[in-house]
Amino acid sequence: MFRTLALLALFAAPVRADDKPKPNALTAKEIADGWIMLFDGESTFGWKVEGDAKVKDGELYVGGEKPTKLTSTGSLCGVALKLSYRTADGAPAKGGRISQGEVFKEFAKIVQEKNNMPWTSGRQVAAPIVIDVPAGQTIVFDRLPVQPSNGDRGTPPVLTPLFNGKDLTGWKVNAADPKRMASKWSVTKDGELAVKDGPGDLVCEKEFANFVLQFECKTNGKALNSGIFFRCIPGQYQNGYEAQIQNAYKDDDRTKPADFGTGAIYRRIAARRVVSNDNEWFTMTVAANGKHISTWVNGYQTVDWTDDRKENDNPRQGYRAAKGPLSIQGHDPTTDILFRNIRASELPAK
């Protein structure tokens, strides 16, 4: 039985002056709460564009002389959407809508507000987000933050916890390779999952094929290496896709990640920017739906990738569609990394 997506929207809670979101950025609280941005303020990365769309002064202009359609390249398991927009000429919107499947809201019927206009719907659908604007109209967005949910009707957007913050219930040490069991796993007094030394691997007992995963991570050292594996072959050692954790970059340029960079799919596609820093907590989101995989770090989309390899049971040799466990990597003897708020939700099969 397929799970579906709930498309919800939240009224924005008042924020203190020092916590107001910067253009195209999230507040610290939004990041901790798992919000991600569908627009980075720089490009149309993460969207398929048909028609007229451009980025100007950190805003996304959709529409113009041609009818325009923007389709998000990935699907989430339900979202709360803070919708903030204006028309390019300042007049009321004459047409266009934002939708997810059969659930939509017409811009022309929304009362204009400055920020975080609510879009509410109780419908549950599985579909990308689509922005449609007719010819002769331009809609301008500054922020497009969404919060993935578990899709349960009538509940706040939230993913299911995989780590209880007390012990390793639901997880087990991978013993497939006795030579790679050097990591030490523990739970701190603050409820964090700590991994030191390596190599090693901690496997989640729950398996996923299509899913949204979010977690917080802190590397206690410079350029430390780790990652979370997914769609692993059960019973094998780290044979799956890897969402990379590695905050180093080259030539003082964050667009040149070292060793693929945090948010990369290791050995498949590099992160387009290293967003996170060592010795600081950051939040990563991984969305895998069929061949399409997206990642966000602190709400900024770092990967938008389609695995076009021929299907294969072994993900090292081709595209793996089958479900498998998640696992956390202890990389080497220098490993000293913390995890918390590990949560996930299954997506319906494509």
C-alpha positions in Angstrom: 0.0 0.0 0.0 1.5 3.3 -1.1 2.0 6.2 1.2 1.0 9.5 -0.2 2.2 13.0 0.3 0.4 15.7 2.3 0.8 19.2 0.9 0.5 21.5 3.9 1.4 25.1 4.6 2.2 26.8 7.8 1.5 30.3 8.9 4.9 31.8 9.6 5.5 32.3 13.3 6.7 35.8 14.3 10.4 36.0 14.4 12.7 38.3 16.5 14.5 41.1 14.6 17.8 39.2 14.9 16.2 36.0 13.6 14.6 37.4 10.5 15.5 35.3 7.4 18.0 36.8 5.1 17.1 36.7 1.4 17.4 33.2 0.1 18.6 31.9 3.4 17.0 30.1 6.4 17.1 31.1 10.0 19.0 28.9 12.4 15.7 27.6 13.8 14.4 26.8 10.3 17.6 24.8 9.6 17.3 22.9 12.9 13.6 22.2 12.1 14.5 20.7 8.8 13.4 23.4 6.3 15.1 23.4 2.9 15.2 25.9 0.1 13.8 25.2 -3.4 15.5 28.4 -4.6 19.1 29.2 -3.8 19.0 32.9 -4.8 21.6 32.3 -7.6 20.1 29.9 -10.2 17.3 27.6 -11.2 19.2 24.6 -9.9 16.8 21.9 -9.0 14.1 23.0 -11.4 13.2 22.0 -15.0 12.3 25.3 -16.8 9.9 25.6 -19.7 9.5 29.2 -20.8 10.9 32.4 -19.2 12.7 32.2 -15.9 15.7 34.2 -14.6 17.4 35.2 -11.4 18.0 38.9 -10.7 19.3 40.5 -7.5 18.6 37.3 -5.5 15.0 36.9 -6.7 13.5 34.3 -9.1 11.4 35.9 -11.9 9.0 33.4 -13.4 7.1 34.3 -16.6 7.2 37.0 -19.3 6.2 36.9 -22.9 5.9 33.1 -22.9 3.8 30.8 -20.8 6.2 29.4 -18.2 6.3 26.2 -16.2 8.8 25.3 -13.5 8.9 21.7 -12.2 11.0 20.6 -9.3 13.2 17.8 -10.4 12.7 15.8 -7.2 9.8 14.8 -5.0 9.4 15.1 -1.3 7.2 13.1 1.1 4.9 16.1 1.7 5.8 19.6 2.5 4.8 22.7 4.5 5.4 25.6 2.2 6.1 29.2 3.1 5.0 31.0 0.0 6.4 34.5 -0.5 5.9 36.3 -3.9 5.1 39.5 -5.7 4.3 40.5 -9.2 7.1 42.2 -11.3 4.9 45.2 -11.9 3.4 45.5 -8.5 -0.1 44.9 -9.7 -2.3 42.0 -8.5 -1.6 38.7 -10.0 -3.7 38.0 -13.1 -3.1 34.3 -13.3 -0.8 31.4 -12.6 -0.7 28.9 -9.8 1.6 26.7 -7.7 0.7 23.1 -7.4 1.7 19.6 -6.3 -0.3 17.0 -8.2 -4.0 17.9 -8.0 -3.5 20.3 -5.2 -3.0 23.9 -6.3 -3.4 27.5 -5.4 -4.0 30.3 -7.9 -1.8 33.4 -7.5 -4.7 35.6 -8.6 -6.8 34.5 -5.7 -4.2 35.0 -3.0 -4.3 38.2 -1.0 -0.9 39.9 -1.3 1.3 39.8 1.8 5.0 40.6 2.2 6.3 37.4 3.5 5.6 33.7 4.1 2.1 33.6 2.7 0.4 30.4 3.8 -0.8 27.8 1.4 -2.9 25.1 3.0 -4.3 21.8 1.8 -5.4 18.6 3.4 -4.9 16.6 0.2 -2.2 13.9 0.1 -0.5 13.5 -3.3 2.9 12.3 -4.6 4.2 14.7 -7.2 6.8 17.4 -7.8 6.0 21.1 -7.1 5.0 23.0 -10.2 4.9 26.7 -10.8 2.7 27.8 -13.8 2.6 31.4 -15.0 0.7 32.5 -18.2 2.1 34.7 -20.9 2.1 38.4 -20.0 2.5 37.8 -16.3 5.7 37.6 -14.1 5.7 36.3 -10.6 8.7 37.0 -8.4 9.9 34.8 -5.5 12.5 35.6 -2.9 12.2 32.5 -0.7 10.8 29.1 -1.4 11.3 27.2 1.8 9.6 23.8 2.3 9.6 21.3 5.2 9.4 17.6 4.4 6.9 15.6 6.3 5.7 12.0 6.8 2.6 12.8 4.8 0.2 11.9 7.6 -3.1 13.8 7.2 -3.8 16.3 10.0 -0.4 16.1 11.7 2.5 18.6 11.7 5.2 18.0 9.1 7.6 15.7 10.8 9.7 12.7 9.9 9.9 9.5 11.9 12.9 9.4 14.4 15.4 6.6 13.8 17.6 7.4 16.9 16.1 7.8 20.3 18.9 9.8 21.9 19.2 7.3 24.8 20.8 4.1 23.4 21.5 2.2 20.1 18.0 0.6 19.9 17.2 0.1 16.2 20.9 0.0 15.2 23.6 -2.7 15.2 27.3 -2.8 14.5 28.2 -4.2 11.1 30.2 -7.4 11.6 30.4 -8.4 7.9 34.1 -7.6 7.9 35.8 -8.3 11.3 38.9 -6.3 10.1 36.7 -3.2 9.9 35.1 -3.0 13.4 37.5 -0.5 15.1 34.9 2.3 15.6 33.5 3.0 19.0 29.8 3.9 19.2 28.2 5.6 22.2 25.4 8.0 23.2 26.5 11.2 25.0 24.8 12.7 28.0 23.3 15.3 25.6 21.6 12.5 23.6 24.0 12.6 20.7 25.3 9.5 18.8 29.1 9.6 18.9 31.5 7.7 16.7 35.2 7.6 17.3 38.0 5.7 15.6 37.6 3.5 12.6 37.0 1.9 10.3 33.5 0.8 11.3 29.9 0.8 10.3 26.6 1.2 12.3 23.6 -0.2 10.5 20.0 0.9 11.0 17.6 -2.0 11.3 15.0 -0.3 9.2 15.3 -0.5 5.4 14.4 2.1 2.7 14.2 2.3 -1.0 12.6 5.7 -1.7 12.8 8.1 1.3 13.6 11.5 2.8 16.3 11.4 5.4 17.4 14.3 7.7 20.1 14.4 10.4 22.3 16.8 12.2 26.1 16.3 12.3 29.1 17.8 13.9 32.7 17.0 13.0 35.1 17.4 16.0 38.2 18.1 14.0 39.5 19.4 10.7 38.5 17.8 7.4 37.2 14.6 9.1 35.5 12.1 6.9 32.3 10.2 7.4 29.0 9.6 5.6 25.6 7.9 5.7 25.1 5.0 3.3 21.7 4.1 1.9 20.1 1.4 -0.2 22.8 -0.9 1.1 22.9 -4.6 0.2 21.9 -6.2 3.5 24.7 -8.2 5.2 27.5 -6.5 3.3 29.9 -3.8 4.4 28.9 -0.3 3.2 27.8 -1.5 -0.2 25.4 1.3 -1.1 25.1 4.9 -2.1 27.0 7.3 0.3 25.9 10.8 1.3 29.3 12.2 2.0 30.5 14.1 5.0 33.7 16.0 4.3 33.9 19.8 5.0 37.2 20.5 3.3 37.6 22.5 0.1 40.4 23.6 -2.2 42.0 27.0 -2.9 39.9 28.7 -0.3 37.0 28.2 -2.7 33.8 26.4 -1.4 32.9 25.5 -5.0 35.9 23.2 -5.1 35.2 20.5 -2.6 37.9 18.1 -1.4 37.0 14.4 -1.7 33.6 15.3 -3.2 32.4 17.4 -0.3 29.6 17.3 2.3 26.3 16.6 0.5 28.0 14.7 -2.4 27.0 11.2 -3.4 30.5 9.9 -3.0 32.2 8.7 -6.2 29.1 9.6 -8.2 28.7 13.4 -8.1 30.4 16.1 -6.1 28.7 18.7 -4.0 28.4 21.9 -6.0 29.4 23.9 -2.8 30.7 23.1 0.6 28.2 24.8 2.9 29.0 23.3 6.3 32.0 23.9 8.6 34.0 21.6 10.8 33.3 21.9 14.6 29.8 23.3 13.9 26.4 21.5 13.8 24.9 21.3 10.3 21.7 19.6 8.9 21.7 17.4 5.9 18.7 16.3 3.9 18.8 13.4 1.5 15.8 12.7 -0.9 16.0 9.5 -3.0 13.1 8.7 -5.3 13.8 6.1 -7.9 16.8 7.2 -9.9 16.7 10.8 -8.7 18.7 11.8 -5.7 18.9 15.3 -4.1 20.7 16.6 -1.1 20.6 19.8 0.9 23.1 21.0 3.5 21.7 23.7 5.9 18.8 24.0 3.5 21.0 24.7 0.4 20.7 22.2 -2.4 24.1 20.6 -3.0 23.2 17.7 -5.4 20.5 17.2 -8.0 21.5 13.9 -9.6 19.9 11.1 -11.7 21.5 7.7 -11.7 21.3 6.8 -15.4 23.4 3.7 -15.1 22.0 0.3 -16.0 20.1 -1.3 -13.2 22.1 -3.6 -11.0 21.7 -5.2 -7.6 25.2 -3.9 -6.7 25.2 -0.1 -6.4 28.9 0.0 -7.1 28.2 -1.4 -10.6 24.9 0.3 -11.5 21.6 1.8 -10.4 20.2 0.0 -7.4 16.4 0.4 -6.9 16.0 -2.1 -4.1 15.5 -1.1 -0.5 18.3 -1.6 2.0 19.4 -0.3 5.4 21.0 3.0 6.2 24.4 3.0 7.9 26.7 5.4 9.5 30.4 5.3 8.6 33.3 5.4 11.0 36.0 6.3 8.5 39.4 5.9 10.1 41.4 6.3 13.4 40.9 10.1 13.3 37.1 9.9 13.3 35.4 12.0 16.0 31.9 12.8 14.9 28.5 13.4 16.5 25.0 12.8 15.1 21.6 13.8 16.4 17.9 14.1 15.3 18.2 11.3 12.7 14.8 10.9 11.1 13.3 9.6 7.9 10.1 8.9 6.0 9.5 6.4 3.3 8.4 7.7 -0.1 5.9 5.8 -2.3 7.4 3.6 -4.9 7.5 5.2 -8.4 
